[in-house]
């Protein structure tokens, strides 16, 4: 995977660092356990020390309505509980998350 190779390349040089990155995650809307998977992945992303700057969810309704984008406001991206509640609300409405685009900032102060 291109990004994995990029991060390995960055890690090989002490003088090289990354501060921003955009993550794009595709999900199986027909899989019953996808909601739990998404929540676990979001929690583990926060545990890496990356700071979530923005999230845009592409939501797929179960009926014939068109897909739509749901951007989470900047003031909400700092709380993983608010993000998880948004995911739970989508699935409670019989919709599913097709993709997530997450912009993160990598904290290099450690």
VENGI-V36701 format. One record per run of one state. SS is the DSSP state (H for helix, E for strand, - for the rest). FROM is the first residue (numbers start at 1). LEN is the number of residues. If there is no record, write none. Layout:
SS;FROM;LEN / SS;FROM;LEN
//
This chain:
-;1;1 / H;2;10 / -;12;8 / E;20;7 / -;27;7 / H;34;14 / -;48;3 / E;51;11 / -;62;6 / E;68;5 / -;73;1 / H;74;3 / -;77;3 / H;80;13 / -;93;2 / E;95;11 / -;106;5
//
